[in-house]
Structures are given as C-alpha cells and as structure tokens.
C-alpha cells in the first residue's frame, strides 16, 4: 500500500466516522408531546437536519430552520435549509439569522 493510499484511506474512514448518519441517530431523544423544532447553523447543519428527518417518526411533528454555507445544502422536507455566505456573512445569512430570533 502506498503512502498516498494509506492517507487517502485514513481520511475517508475518519470522514465517514463523523458524518451525521454515523453519530446522530443514537443520540436522538424520544419525540416529546407536541412538536419538535430544530434550529442550527454551520457547514454540517443540513446533513444533521436531513439525518434527523430520516430518523424522526413520521407521526411526530417536526419543523425547523438551519443555516449552512452556500453549496452545502441538502433536500429536506420538514426542516428548512437556508444557505448563506461563509466565512464572510452575506445578506442571506443576515436574513436567516434574523429569522432564528
């Protein structure tokens, strides 16, 4: 095995180990009475929101808003994903942050 293959394989393994799908489901609580609202921000926010949606019971009310960097959005159905500038804030980020208040 070449050094390049070793490093590439190590990076791929480490990256897969910290994906939301690998970590988050085991830490989700049971749905409470009433609705659950998810809020979040960051480059992994859309990945985490999509993971929550996949593992949250369809019968349990779920909504929310997460803000992620342009190009990091994913399709979701119950949690809205908004993209914004990073590392430099932009108008979309300001508008999304205002909505979180």
C-alpha positions in Angstrom: 0.0 0.0 0.0 1.4 3.4 -0.9 1.6 6.3 1.5 -1.0 8.1 -0.7 -3.4 5.2 -0.5 -2.9 5.0 3.3 -3.5 8.7 3.8 -6.5 8.8 1.5 -8.0 5.7 3.1 -7.4 7.1 6.6 -9.1 10.4 5.6 -12.1 8.6 4.1 -12.5 6.5 7.2 -12.3 9.4 9.6 -14.7 11.5 7.5 -17.2 8.7 7.3 -17.0 8.2 11.1 -18.1 11.7 11.9 -20.9 12.0 9.4 -24.3 12.8 11.0 -25.7 9.4 9.9 -22.9 7.6 11.8 -23.2 9.6 15.0 -26.5 11.4 15.5 -29.2 8.6 15.4 -28.1 7.0 18.7 -28.4 10.4 20.4 -31.8 11.4 19.3 -34.4 11.5 22.1 -37.8 10.0 22.0 -40.3 12.5 20.5 -41.9 14.6 23.2 -45.6 15.5 23.3 -46.3 18.3 20.9 -43.9 19.5 18.2 -40.2 19.5 18.0 -38.4 22.4 16.5 -34.8 22.0 15.2 -32.5 25.0 14.8 -28.9 25.0 13.7 -26.1 26.7 11.9 -22.8 25.5 10.3 -21.4 23.6 7.4 -22.9 20.3 8.7 -26.3 21.7 9.6 -28.0 20.5 6.5 -26.5 17.0 6.9 -27.7 16.8 10.5 -31.1 18.2 9.7 -31.6 15.6 6.9 -30.4 12.8 9.3 -32.9 13.9 12.0 -35.7 13.8 9.4 -34.7 10.3 8.3 -34.8 9.0 11.9 -37.7 11.0 13.4 -41.0 9.2 13.4 -43.3 10.4 10.6 -46.2 10.7 13.0 -44.2 13.1 15.3 -44.5 16.8 14.5 -41.1 18.2 13.4 -40.1 21.6 11.9 -37.2 23.9 12.0 -34.6 26.1 10.3 -30.9 25.5 9.8 -28.4 27.8 8.1 -25.5 26.3 6.2 -22.8 27.5 3.8 -23.6 28.0 0.1 -23.1 24.7 -1.6 -23.7 22.6 1.5 -27.5 22.4 1.3 -29.4 19.1 1.1 -33.0 18.4 0.3 -35.2 18.2 3.4 -39.0 18.0 3.8 -39.7 19.2 7.4 -36.7 21.2 8.4 -36.0 24.2 6.2 -32.4 24.6 5.0 -31.2 28.1 4.1 -27.8 28.8 2.6 -25.6 31.8 3.5 -22.1 33.2 3.0 -19.1 31.8 4.9 -16.6 32.9 6.1 -17.9 36.3 5.0 -21.5 37.0 6.0 -23.9 38.0 3.3 -27.5 39.3 3.0 -28.9 35.7 3.0 -27.1 34.9 6.3 -28.3 38.1 7.9 -31.9 37.4 6.9 -31.7 33.8 8.1 -30.2 34.8 11.4 -33.0 37.3 11.9 -35.5 34.5 11.3 -33.9 32.4 14.1 -34.5 35.1 16.7 
